[in-house]
Amino acid sequence: MNKADGPKGLSRRQLLLRASVAGASFVIGSGFIAARDAAWATEVSNLKPETFATLVQMARDIYPHDRIADEFYVIAVQGYDNSDHSDEIEAGIAVLDAAARGRGHAGYLDTGWERDRVDILRNMEESDFFQKIRGGLVTGLYNQKAVWPIFGYEGESYSKGGYVDRGFNDINWL
């Protein structure tokens, strides 16, 4: 690479510098987003990185599970990073951020308390945007085979002989 061209994306040094900013939840660069604790990272192609980070936080606030890592929420919302819906998603996140600013926050991501973010979401839960995201998360999050063991779900039972012979009558959880 020619020095005049400059680096593509974030350098390792830039990533570490941005990650060290106190209170930052996400490291956001040109087309790149990572969790501050480096638990996950992804690239976005159609959405702004800030929009994608907001979607991840929104997903966690709609379906909060302390035992599910952020990476599974990232996978659940990746489908929204396509050109068919990007304008709609950007507009919806703008409304979400405006609602947060109306409550004295810099934006949804900067709303520190979960209960404050949930209040913002409750005020917009009848909107088409909220319903679209909520509905997509049902399958996007819970259809990931990697999260099934966290909930104690073993998957479909037909190929293993059905439920009757595999603990259907085992009710030790009562």
Backbone bond lengths (Angstrom), bond angles and torsions (degrees), N, CA, C in turn:
res aa  C-N    CA-C-N  psi(-1)  N-CA   C-N-CA  omega(-1)  CA-C   N-CA-C  phi
1 M - - - 1.441 - - 1.517 108.88 -
2 N 1.283 116.44 137.23 1.437 123.47 178.14 1.524 108.87 -77.91
3 K 1.318 118.13 134.34 1.465 120.74 -179.83 1.512 112.08 -58.87
4 A 1.314 117.96 -30.36 1.466 121.26 -179.96 1.523 111.07 -66.89
5 D 1.337 116.43 -28.12 1.457 119.47 -179.72 1.525 111.95 -72.20
6 G 1.320 117.56 -27.04 1.461 121.32 -177.41 1.515 110.82 78.83
7 P 1.320 116.28 162.96 1.462 119.62 -178.38 1.516 111.66 -74.09
8 K 1.304 116.12 150.53 1.462 122.05 176.07 1.522 107.02 -90.52
9 G 1.335 118.04 128.19 1.465 121.53 178.54 1.516 111.44 71.39
10 L 1.323 115.63 -151.88 1.458 121.75 -179.28 1.519 110.53 -95.49
11 S 1.315 115.84 138.17 1.461 119.04 171.28 1.521 107.56 -80.76
12 R 1.293 116.19 165.94 1.463 120.30 178.12 1.533 110.03 -58.45
13 R 1.306 116.56 -41.36 1.465 121.20 179.84 1.521 111.30 -62.50
14 Q 1.354 116.87 -43.53 1.463 120.17 178.34 1.523 111.01 -63.90
15 L 1.321 116.48 -40.81 1.458 120.75 178.45 1.520 110.82 -59.84
16 L 1.329 117.40 -48.58 1.456 120.85 -179.82 1.515 111.88 -65.35
17 L 1.320 117.00 -37.82 1.453 120.40 178.64 1.520 111.19 -63.76
18 R 1.316 116.12 -46.75 1.464 119.94 179.91 1.518 111.35 -66.85
19 A 1.312 117.01 -34.48 1.460 120.74 -179.18 1.518 111.66 -71.01
20 S 1.328 117.71 -22.64 1.457 120.49 -176.88 1.521 112.66 -84.38
21 V 1.312 118.14 -5.58 1.456 121.11 179.26 1.527 108.40 -64.57
22 A 1.301 116.64 123.93 1.470 120.94 -176.58 1.522 110.60 -61.73
23 G 1.324 115.14 134.15 1.456 120.71 175.50 1.512 114.99 83.63
24 A 1.314 118.92 -5.50 1.459 120.05 -179.19 1.523 109.47 -74.74
25 S 1.326 116.37 131.36 1.456 120.69 178.01 1.510 111.41 -86.61
26 F 1.316 115.77 -31.13 1.451 121.20 -175.10 1.515 110.32 -135.23
27 V 1.311 116.11 149.48 1.449 122.86 170.71 1.514 105.59 -99.47
28 I 1.312 116.60 120.72 1.456 119.73 -174.10 1.522 108.80 -121.61
29 G 1.321 115.65 125.81 1.450 121.85 176.66 1.511 109.12 -130.62
30 S 1.288 116.91 -170.59 1.457 121.67 -178.98 1.529 110.56 -68.49
31 G 1.326 116.74 101.79 1.452 121.49 179.23 1.517 114.78 74.94
32 F 1.321 117.42 9.38 1.458 122.08 -175.64 1.518 109.22 -132.08
33 I 1.306 115.92 141.88 1.463 120.64 177.37 1.516 108.64 -144.68
34 A 1.320 116.73 139.98 1.464 121.66 179.27 1.516 108.86 -143.78
35 A 1.307 115.07 151.84 1.455 120.49 174.39 1.517 108.56 -72.01
36 R 1.303 116.88 148.22 1.464 122.16 -179.84 1.523 111.12 -59.06
37 D 1.325 116.85 -36.10 1.461 119.94 -179.31 1.524 112.46 -86.36
38 A 1.331 117.22 8.27 1.462 123.67 177.89 1.526 112.89 62.30
39 A 1.335 116.96 23.82 1.454 120.45 179.04 1.520 111.68 -74.72
40 W 1.317 117.46 -23.62 1.454 120.74 178.30 1.521 108.73 -156.78
41 A 1.312 114.24 159.12 1.459 121.33 175.57 1.516 107.36 -154.84
42 T 1.309 116.52 151.63 1.457 120.61 177.81 1.517 109.34 -155.43
43 E 1.292 115.20 166.24 1.458 121.23 173.99 1.507 108.00 -113.07
44 V 1.309 115.71 146.26 1.454 121.11 176.77 1.519 108.20 -117.77
45 S 1.317 115.59 149.34 1.460 118.30 -177.27 1.517 113.01 -116.74
46 N 1.321 119.22 -29.50 1.458 120.79 -177.47 1.523 113.72 -114.93
47 L 1.309 117.33 -32.33 1.461 121.07 178.63 1.521 109.97 -89.72
48 K 1.316 115.64 155.60 1.461 120.08 171.96 1.528 107.12 -68.58
49 P 1.313 118.00 144.10 1.472 119.47 178.51 1.534 113.04 -55.60
50 E 1.346 116.80 -37.43 1.462 120.54 178.45 1.530 110.55 -63.36
51 T 1.325 116.43 -38.02 1.462 120.99 178.69 1.515 110.30 -65.02
52 F 1.326 116.45 -43.79 1.461 120.25 179.80 1.526 110.76 -63.87
53 A 1.320 117.15 -42.97 1.464 120.87 178.53 1.527 110.60 -61.05
54 T 1.326 116.42 -38.46 1.465 120.81 177.82 1.520 110.24 -66.06
55 L 1.329 117.23 -39.79 1.469 120.70 176.92 1.529 111.37 -60.68
56 V 1.312 116.54 -41.09 1.464 120.42 179.40 1.528 109.64 -62.92
57 Q 1.327 116.91 -45.75 1.467 120.20 179.29 1.523 110.51 -65.60
58 M 1.318 116.77 -40.47 1.463 121.12 177.91 1.523 110.51 -61.03
59 A 1.325 117.01 -42.74 1.469 121.72 178.92 1.522 110.48 -61.11
60 R 1.307 116.36 -43.24 1.470 119.96 179.73 1.523 110.56 -66.39
61 D 1.322 117.82 -34.67 1.462 120.75 -179.86 1.525 112.11 -75.39
62 I 1.326 117.80 -30.57 1.465 120.70 178.87 1.529 110.48 -75.39
63 Y 1.323 116.71 -45.15 1.472 122.30 179.00 1.525 108.72 -122.47
64 P 1.327 117.18 78.61 1.470 119.59 -176.14 1.525 112.15 -79.13
65 H 1.304 115.52 124.27 1.463 122.17 175.14 1.523 106.71 -138.38
66 D 1.306 116.20 111.06 1.461 120.19 -178.78 1.517 112.80 -62.50
67 R 1.325 117.07 -27.39 1.464 120.41 -176.28 1.529 112.72 -87.34
68 I 1.307 118.42 -4.18 1.463 121.19 178.88 1.527 108.55 -100.84
69 A 1.311 115.93 126.00 1.465 121.59 -179.25 1.524 110.84 -71.37
70 D 1.322 115.64 155.10 1.466 121.20 179.59 1.522 112.80 -57.65
71 E 1.328 117.32 -30.13 1.462 119.32 -177.36 1.528 111.81 -57.83
72 F 1.327 117.93 -31.21 1.458 120.89 178.94 1.530 111.41 -74.02
73 Y 1.324 116.59 -31.67 1.463 120.32 174.06 1.525 110.02 -69.51
74 V 1.328 116.29 -36.93 1.469 120.90 176.84 1.525 109.61 -60.38
75 I 1.321 116.68 -47.36 1.466 120.72 178.75 1.527 110.21 -60.83
76 A 1.328 116.77 -39.17 1.463 121.14 -178.05 1.529 113.00 -64.75
77 V 1.326 117.77 -31.56 1.471 119.39 -177.57 1.521 113.34 -101.42
78 Q 1.326 118.68 -2.48 1.461 120.34 -178.91 1.523 112.84 -60.06
79 G 1.308 117.28 -28.65 1.460 120.60 179.48 1.518 113.69 -63.34
80 Y 1.316 117.38 -19.85 1.467 120.37 178.97 1.526 112.01 -80.36
81 D 1.322 117.21 -9.52 1.464 121.18 178.86 1.526 110.02 -89.35
82 N 1.315 115.15 58.01 1.463 119.33 174.46 1.520 108.71 -130.12
83 S 1.287 116.38 158.51 1.466 120.69 -172.87 1.520 113.08 -67.84
84 D 1.338 117.89 -21.78 1.464 120.01 -178.69 1.518 112.96 -67.93
85 H 1.317 117.44 -31.78 1.455 120.76 -174.63 1.521 114.07 -119.28
86 S 1.312 118.45 1.24 1.459 119.90 -171.62 1.527 112.96 -62.10
87 D 1.326 118.66 -38.97 1.466 119.92 179.15 1.522 111.17 -65.20
88 E 1.315 116.45 -40.78 1.465 121.49 178.88 1.531 110.83 -64.87
89 I 1.312 117.01 -41.66 1.466 121.36 -179.87 1.525 110.07 -68.21
90 E 1.326 116.89 -44.73 1.473 120.41 178.03 1.527 110.48 -57.93
91 A 1.337 117.06 -43.22 1.473 121.00 179.84 1.521 110.90 -65.71
92 G 1.326 117.44 -41.37 1.462 120.71 179.14 1.515 112.44 -64.24
93 I 1.320 117.03 -41.10 1.465 120.94 178.32 1.527 110.15 -67.87
94 A 1.337 117.08 -34.45 1.469 120.16 176.23 1.527 110.45 -61.91
95 V 1.323 117.12 -40.42 1.470 121.22 177.32 1.532 109.75 -65.76
96 L 1.313 116.80 -41.74 1.461 121.59 178.47 1.530 110.53 -61.58
97 D 1.327 116.52 -45.68 1.464 120.48 178.30 1.528 111.41 -64.24
98 A 1.329 117.00 -38.66 1.465 120.81 178.37 1.528 110.43 -63.45
99 A 1.323 116.60 -39.52 1.464 120.42 177.62 1.530 110.49 -63.78
100 A 1.317 116.75 -38.88 1.467 120.39 177.73 1.526 110.70 -66.93
101 R 1.339 116.75 -41.85 1.467 120.10 177.72 1.526 110.78 -63.14
102 G 1.336 117.30 -34.35 1.457 121.31 177.04 1.519 112.60 -64.10
103 R 1.311 116.85 -17.44 1.469 122.09 178.29 1.524 111.40 -103.93
104 G 1.337 116.71 11.43 1.457 120.77 175.31 1.511 116.08 91.08
105 H 1.329 117.82 12.16 1.464 121.24 178.70 1.525 109.23 -103.39
106 A 1.316 116.45 159.79 1.463 120.15 178.77 1.521 111.79 -72.14
107 G 1.313 117.72 -23.76 1.455 124.26 179.74 1.515 108.39 174.82
108 Y 1.322 116.61 178.71 1.464 120.31 -177.54 1.523 111.39 -62.59
109 L 1.331 117.01 -43.92 1.462 120.41 -179.78 1.522 112.39 -64.12
110 D 1.306 116.96 -26.83 1.460 121.46 -178.53 1.523 112.53 -89.28
111 T 1.322 116.69 2.48 1.458 121.42 176.24 1.518 106.93 -82.88
112 G 1.311 116.23 103.56 1.455 121.53 -168.94 1.517 115.90 -70.05
113 W 1.299 118.17 -36.92 1.455 120.40 -175.41 1.511 111.17 -90.13
114 E 1.325 115.96 131.56 1.462 121.10 179.80 1.525 111.06 -57.67
115 R 1.313 117.77 -41.78 1.471 119.66 -178.21 1.523 111.63 -62.53
116 D 1.344 117.68 -32.99 1.470 120.63 176.63 1.522 110.87 -68.45
117 R 1.345 116.69 -40.83 1.462 120.09 177.82 1.520 110.57 -65.69
118 V 1.333 116.85 -40.24 1.467 120.60 179.37 1.533 110.42 -64.57
119 D 1.335 117.31 -38.83 1.470 120.24 176.15 1.524 111.21 -60.98
120 I 1.317 116.74 -40.45 1.469 121.07 177.76 1.522 109.47 -62.94
121 L 1.325 116.86 -44.31 1.462 121.10 179.65 1.529 111.56 -65.68
122 R 1.323 117.02 -39.24 1.471 119.68 179.42 1.521 111.52 -61.76
123 N 1.316 116.66 -34.75 1.467 120.08 179.63 1.518 113.07 -71.54
124 M 1.321 116.91 -15.23 1.469 118.78 179.74 1.525 112.39 -120.22
125 E 1.352 117.75 13.84 1.456 119.80 -174.59 1.522 113.74 -67.94
126 E 1.298 119.61 -16.66 1.464 121.60 177.37 1.532 112.26 -85.89
127 S 1.332 116.85 -8.63 1.468 120.18 -176.71 1.528 110.90 -72.77
128 D 1.315 115.78 152.49 1.468 121.03 177.68 1.529 111.12 -60.08
129 F 1.335 116.21 -39.03 1.463 120.86 -179.66 1.528 111.06 -60.33
130 F 1.322 116.79 -50.47 1.463 120.58 -179.63 1.522 110.64 -60.13
131 Q 1.327 116.76 -45.66 1.461 120.57 -178.41 1.526 111.72 -63.71
132 K 1.323 116.05 -35.36 1.471 119.95 178.30 1.531 110.25 -65.17
133 I 1.314 116.85 -46.13 1.459 120.66 -179.32 1.528 110.01 -67.10
134 R 1.323 117.37 -47.61 1.465 121.75 -179.77 1.524 111.36 -58.59
135 G 1.328 116.05 -46.10 1.461 120.12 179.85 1.519 112.90 -64.15
136 G 1.309 117.04 -40.81 1.460 121.04 178.67 1.516 112.91 -67.19
137 L 1.331 115.84 -30.18 1.466 119.52 -179.96 1.519 112.44 -70.76
138 V 1.317 117.24 -28.70 1.462 119.71 -179.89 1.519 110.00 -56.48
139 T 1.302 116.48 -48.61 1.464 118.96 178.97 1.528 111.50 -84.79
140 G 1.317 117.24 -38.32 1.456 120.52 -177.37 1.518 113.41 -61.76
141 L 1.327 116.62 -35.66 1.460 120.57 -178.66 1.524 112.00 -91.49
142 Y 1.316 116.70 -49.61 1.459 120.04 -171.43 1.524 114.40 -84.03
143 N 1.316 119.31 -9.05 1.463 121.03 175.21 1.532 112.51 -91.12
144 Q 1.293 117.53 6.26 1.463 120.73 177.39 1.536 108.59 -83.99
145 K 1.308 115.54 115.84 1.471 119.78 -177.39 1.522 112.37 -58.51
146 A 1.311 117.71 -27.33 1.465 120.35 -179.11 1.529 112.73 -68.61
147 V 1.329 118.59 -22.11 1.471 119.91 178.92 1.525 112.51 -91.85
148 W 1.303 117.95 -14.75 1.465 120.55 -177.63 1.525 112.97 -56.06
149 P 1.328 119.37 -46.39 1.475 118.44 -179.58 1.534 112.98 -61.25
150 I 1.304 117.63 -28.32 1.463 120.64 179.32 1.524 110.32 -61.95
151 F 1.334 115.83 -34.60 1.460 121.15 179.77 1.529 112.31 -93.48
152 G 1.317 117.55 -2.24 1.451 120.90 -179.01 1.518 113.63 80.90
153 Y 1.322 117.09 15.19 1.462 121.50 179.35 1.518 109.03 -90.73
154 E 1.324 116.86 128.10 1.458 121.37 -177.41 1.518 113.27 -92.72
155 G 1.310 117.56 -2.57 1.459 120.81 -178.09 1.515 111.07 95.20
156 E 1.298 115.52 -171.17 1.463 119.83 -178.67 1.522 109.98 -63.15
157 S 1.313 116.20 154.06 1.452 120.12 -173.34 1.522 113.24 -113.42
158 Y 1.305 117.68 -12.17 1.462 121.39 -175.30 1.529 111.79 -55.89
159 S 1.335 116.11 -47.75 1.465 119.80 -177.03 1.529 112.68 -68.57
160 K 1.332 116.69 -11.88 1.464 121.06 -178.87 1.524 111.70 -108.73
161 G 1.327 117.48 13.66 1.456 120.89 177.74 1.512 115.21 102.51
162 G 1.311 118.19 2.82 1.463 121.24 178.88 1.518 112.54 89.13
163 Y 1.319 115.19 174.37 1.461 120.99 -177.17 1.528 113.48 -81.32
164 V 1.333 118.11 -28.62 1.459 121.12 -174.17 1.518 111.30 -58.83
165 D 1.320 116.67 -42.43 1.463 120.35 -178.11 1.527 113.13 -94.37
166 R 1.302 116.99 8.47 1.473 119.90 -176.09 1.523 112.01 -125.80
167 G 1.322 117.41 38.53 1.454 119.40 174.15 1.507 115.13 96.21
168 F 1.333 117.63 15.91 1.458 120.32 178.50 1.518 111.04 -57.14
169 N 1.328 116.18 -38.31 1.455 119.82 -177.51 1.533 112.67 -93.81
170 D 1.311 117.42 9.90 1.460 121.89 177.70 1.522 108.14 -86.33
171 I 1.311 116.52 102.67 1.463 119.34 -175.87 1.525 111.32 -114.94
172 N 1.309 115.71 43.31 1.466 119.31 -179.79 1.521 112.83 -69.33
173 W 1.300 118.20 -5.61 1.456 121.30 179.62 1.519 111.89 -85.29
174 L 1.336 118.99 -6.88 1.465 121.75 178.60 1.497 111.95 -81.78
